[in-house]
Amino acid sequence: MIIHKDCYGTILKMWLVCAPVAYLLLRFIPYPFISYPLATIPLTLMGFSLFFFRVPSRITAGAENAVTSVADGKVVVVEKVFESEHLNSECLQVSVYMDFFNVHVNFWPISGEVTYYKYHPGKYMLAFLPKASELNEHSSIGIRSPYGEVFFKQLAGTFARRIVSYATPGNEELKGDQCGIIKFGSRIDMYLPLDADVKVKVGDYVKACESVIAELHK
């Protein structure tokens, strides 16, 4: 199992807290039927931290015009909206919500040139709420392919307090490569051209790289 390179520090902090707690519980509570169950809590958190920040091996699906999911999770929004930050036009929004058990590494949804990046400080509302897209801390990223431009946001949630993005305007990126990570529960909002052929619906579970969100047309 590969651990995300930007998460070693977070894992180390969790272990430095959990390991001493487990030791103290086992050392100073003389009753095994109490100390053992209590010690499993910090020990489980230590193991879960490795599982949570894992980087999966994925095979990217679809043709060049296929937009794949940026993240693992559940589709919570599929609707027409007006995107005012970068595209300044009506488009199709597809949002994917990640819970604690989803892979939180993010991947480029299509190959092309990075046209836009901006970090927005903000609140930490529940990520599945509609207003979270505007009010929560997030990073906004645009990437232009030969088939059109895709704009997406990495949104922080109530517990997600750090967003990592590798977006640099002017760089050429390849679909399926890592584009960042959002630590703990969070959401991805994807904005697609109006004529995109969306392949998912609300309630679908998708996987980054492997699930086609939409197909674009020249």
C-alpha positions as CSV (number, residue, x, y, z in Angstrom):
1,M,0.0,0.0,0.0
2,I,1.3,3.5,-1.0
3,I,0.7,6.4,1.4
4,H,0.2,9.9,0.0
5,K,3.4,11.9,0.1
6,D,1.7,14.9,1.7
7,C,0.2,13.0,4.6
8,Y,3.2,11.6,6.4
9,G,3.2,14.6,8.8
10,T,-0.5,14.1,9.6
11,I,0.0,10.4,10.2
12,L,3.0,11.1,12.4
13,K,1.0,13.5,14.6
14,M,-1.8,11.0,15.0
15,W,0.6,8.3,16.0
16,L,2.5,10.6,18.5
17,V,-0.9,11.2,20.2
18,C,-2.4,7.7,19.9
19,A,0.6,5.5,20.8
20,P,1.3,7.1,24.2
21,V,-2.5,7.0,25.0
22,A,-2.6,3.3,24.2
23,Y,0.6,2.7,26.4
24,L,-0.8,4.6,29.4
25,L,-4.1,2.7,29.2
26,L,-2.3,-0.6,29.2
27,R,0.3,0.4,31.8
28,F,-1.9,2.0,34.4
29,I,-5.3,0.3,34.2
30,P,-4.7,-3.1,36.0
31,Y,-7.9,-4.7,34.6
32,P,-7.3,-6.2,31.2
33,F,-11.1,-6.4,30.5
34,I,-11.1,-2.6,30.7
35,S,-7.6,-1.6,29.4
36,Y,-7.6,-3.8,26.3
37,P,-10.9,-2.6,24.9
38,L,-9.9,1.0,25.6
39,A,-6.5,0.6,24.0
40,T,-8.0,-0.7,20.8
41,I,-9.5,2.8,20.2
42,P,-6.2,4.7,19.7
43,L,-4.6,1.6,18.0
44,T,-7.5,1.4,15.6
45,L,-7.1,5.2,14.8
46,M,-3.4,4.6,14.1
47,G,-4.2,1.8,11.6
48,F,-7.1,3.8,10.1
49,S,-4.8,6.7,9.4
50,L,-2.7,4.5,7.0
51,F,-5.9,3.2,5.3
52,F,-7.4,6.7,5.0
53,F,-4.4,8.3,3.3
54,R,-3.7,5.4,0.9
55,V,-3.1,6.0,-2.8
56,P,-5.0,3.4,-5.0
57,S,-3.6,2.0,-8.2
58,R,-6.1,2.9,-10.9
59,I,-6.6,2.4,-14.6
60,T,-8.0,5.5,-16.3
61,A,-11.3,4.8,-18.1
62,G,-12.7,6.3,-21.3
63,A,-11.5,7.9,-24.5
64,E,-9.7,11.3,-24.6
65,N,-13.0,13.2,-24.6
66,A,-14.2,11.4,-21.4
67,V,-14.2,13.3,-18.2
68,T,-13.5,11.0,-15.3
69,S,-14.3,11.6,-11.6
70,V,-11.8,13.7,-9.7
71,A,-12.6,11.7,-6.5
72,D,-14.2,8.7,-5.0
73,G,-17.6,9.1,-3.5
74,K,-21.3,9.6,-4.0
75,V,-22.9,11.9,-6.7
76,V,-25.0,14.5,-4.8
77,V,-25.6,17.1,-7.5
78,V,-26.3,17.0,-11.2
79,E,-27.8,20.2,-12.4
80,K,-27.5,23.3,-14.7
81,V,-25.9,26.3,-13.0
82,F,-24.3,29.6,-13.8
83,E,-20.6,29.4,-12.9
84,S,-19.4,33.0,-12.2
85,E,-15.8,32.6,-10.9
86,H,-14.0,31.4,-14.0
87,L,-16.2,30.1,-16.8
88,N,-18.8,33.0,-16.5
89,S,-21.4,30.9,-18.3
90,E,-24.1,28.4,-17.8
91,C,-22.8,24.9,-17.4
92,L,-23.5,21.5,-15.9
93,Q,-22.5,20.9,-12.3
94,V,-21.7,17.4,-11.0
95,S,-20.7,17.1,-7.4
96,V,-19.2,14.1,-5.6
97,Y,-19.2,13.9,-1.8
98,M,-16.5,11.9,0.0
99,D,-17.0,10.4,3.4
100,F,-14.3,9.1,5.8
101,F,-14.0,5.7,4.1
102,N,-13.5,7.0,0.6
103,V,-10.1,7.5,-1.0
104,H,-9.3,11.2,-0.6
105,V,-6.6,11.5,-3.3
106,N,-7.7,13.6,-6.2
107,F,-6.9,13.0,-9.9
108,W,-7.0,15.1,-13.1
109,P,-10.4,14.5,-14.8
110,I,-9.1,15.1,-18.4
111,S,-5.8,15.9,-20.1
112,G,-5.0,19.5,-21.0
113,E,-3.5,22.8,-19.9
114,V,-4.1,24.2,-16.5
115,T,-5.7,27.6,-17.2
116,Y,-6.8,28.7,-13.7
117,Y,-6.0,28.2,-10.0
118,K,-7.1,30.1,-6.9
119,Y,-7.3,29.2,-3.2
120,H,-10.3,30.6,-1.3
121,P,-10.2,30.7,2.6
122,G,-13.6,30.2,4.1
123,K,-15.9,28.3,6.5
124,Y,-16.1,24.6,7.3
125,M,-19.8,23.8,6.8
126,L,-20.9,20.3,6.1
127,A,-19.6,19.6,2.7
128,F,-22.9,18.2,1.3
129,L,-24.8,21.4,1.9
130,P,-25.5,23.5,-1.2
131,K,-23.9,26.7,0.2
132,A,-20.6,24.9,1.0
133,S,-19.6,25.4,-2.7
134,E,-19.5,29.2,-2.2
135,L,-18.7,29.6,1.6
136,N,-16.3,26.8,2.5
137,E,-12.6,26.8,2.1
138,H,-11.8,25.6,-1.4
139,S,-9.4,25.5,-4.3
140,S,-10.7,26.3,-7.8
141,I,-9.0,24.8,-10.8
142,G,-9.5,25.1,-14.6
143,I,-8.1,22.7,-17.2
144,R,-8.6,23.1,-21.0
145,S,-8.6,20.1,-23.2
146,P,-9.1,19.9,-27.0
147,Y,-12.8,19.1,-26.3
148,G,-13.5,22.0,-24.0
149,E,-12.7,23.4,-20.5
150,V,-13.4,21.6,-17.3
151,F,-13.5,23.6,-14.0
152,F,-13.6,22.0,-10.6
153,K,-13.4,22.9,-6.9
154,Q,-11.8,21.0,-4.1
155,L,-14.1,21.8,-1.1
156,A,-13.2,21.4,2.6
157,G,-15.8,20.0,4.9
158,T,-16.5,20.2,8.7
159,F,-13.4,18.1,9.5
160,A,-11.3,18.7,6.3
161,R,-8.9,21.5,7.3
162,R,-6.3,21.2,4.6
163,I,-6.6,21.1,0.8
164,V,-3.5,20.2,-1.2
165,S,-3.5,21.1,-4.9
166,Y,-0.8,20.6,-7.5
167,A,-2.4,22.9,-10.1
168,T,0.0,25.4,-11.8
169,P,-1.4,27.5,-14.6
170,G,0.4,26.8,-17.9
171,N,1.3,23.2,-17.0
172,E,0.2,20.4,-19.2
173,E,-1.5,17.6,-17.1
174,L,-2.5,14.0,-17.9
175,K,-5.8,12.5,-17.0
176,G,-5.5,10.1,-14.2
177,D,-2.4,11.7,-12.6
178,Q,-2.7,13.0,-9.1
179,C,-3.9,16.6,-8.8
180,G,-4.0,16.9,-5.0
181,I,-5.7,15.6,-1.9
182,I,-8.4,16.8,0.6
183,K,-7.8,15.6,4.1
184,F,-10.9,14.1,5.7
185,G,-14.6,14.4,4.6
186,S,-15.0,16.8,1.7
187,R,-16.5,17.4,-1.8
188,I,-15.6,17.9,-5.4
189,D,-17.7,20.2,-7.6
190,M,-17.2,19.7,-11.4
191,Y,-18.4,22.2,-14.0
192,L,-18.8,20.9,-17.5
193,P,-20.0,22.4,-20.9
194,L,-23.7,22.5,-21.4
195,D,-23.5,20.1,-24.3
196,A,-21.6,17.5,-22.3
197,D,-23.1,14.0,-22.3
198,V,-23.4,13.3,-18.5
199,K,-23.1,9.6,-17.6
200,V,-24.0,9.7,-13.9
201,K,-27.0,10.6,-11.8
202,V,-27.6,11.6,-8.2
203,G,-27.0,8.7,-5.9
204,D,-24.4,6.9,-8.1
205,Y,-21.1,5.9,-6.4
206,V,-18.1,6.8,-8.5
207,K,-14.4,6.1,-8.4
208,A,-11.6,8.6,-9.4
209,C,-10.1,7.7,-12.8
210,E,-12.3,4.6,-13.3
211,S,-15.8,6.3,-13.5
212,V,-16.7,8.4,-16.5
213,I,-18.7,11.5,-15.4
214,A,-19.3,12.9,-18.9
215,E,-18.2,12.9,-22.5
216,L,-17.3,16.2,-24.2
217,H,-17.9,17.2,-27.8
218,K,-15.7,19.4,-30.0
